[in-house]
């Protein structure tokens, strides 16, 4: 596997872990002074119940940036446009009107309605995670699709289409799994952050959650990037 493919694939997870370490070292929590508008937008139900989605946002943002700067035939204008569209879509769907945006609200409403209609709790949770993954994946994938132009593989058009469809589906499954894992953070023992600062046990737990959650997506991205690099070479 090429070094560039590995860097592009692992950069989002590394950024999410770096954001976690920064939050720990600075003691960032709900009492940290921030502008009133920022506090109103971030602190609330969804941050209390799904705090690790904050790191999923970091992951998604850096994924788009990594695709925009990755080696490849894409023109500079296309890279800039893709990054701008992707970042705006991720932030808009994740933070409007407040933290969680349409991503978590759509997932929460879908899961809640399914549960109210006699669907077992775990199945309802899975439905909700799928909707959330669809929204976040759309925003992230749109930016990556515009910014990154993979080298054309030496194969028939039908075969390339099949591979692209398979990659798209596998990435969706990986993102679905990731958001489902992150949603269990409180259940498996995460403390009340951001109501109080992270402690060392919280950091270890969150770091493990992030690695377990995003590793499948990282591996899929790495394989796809390496395949494109090989085709270009």
Secondary structure, 3 states (H helix, E strand, C coil): CCHHHHHHHHHHHHHHHHHHHHHHHHCCCCCCCCCHHHHHHHCCHHHHHCCCHHHHHHHHHHHHHHHHHCCCCCCHHHHHHHHHHHHHHHHHHHHCCCCCHHHHHHHHHHHHHHHHCCCCHHHHHHHHHHHHHHHHHHHHHHHHHHHCCCCCCCCCHHHHHHHHHHHHHHHHHHHHHHHHHHCCCCCCCCCCCCCCCCCHHHHHHHHHHHHHHHHHHHHHHHHHHHHHHHHHC
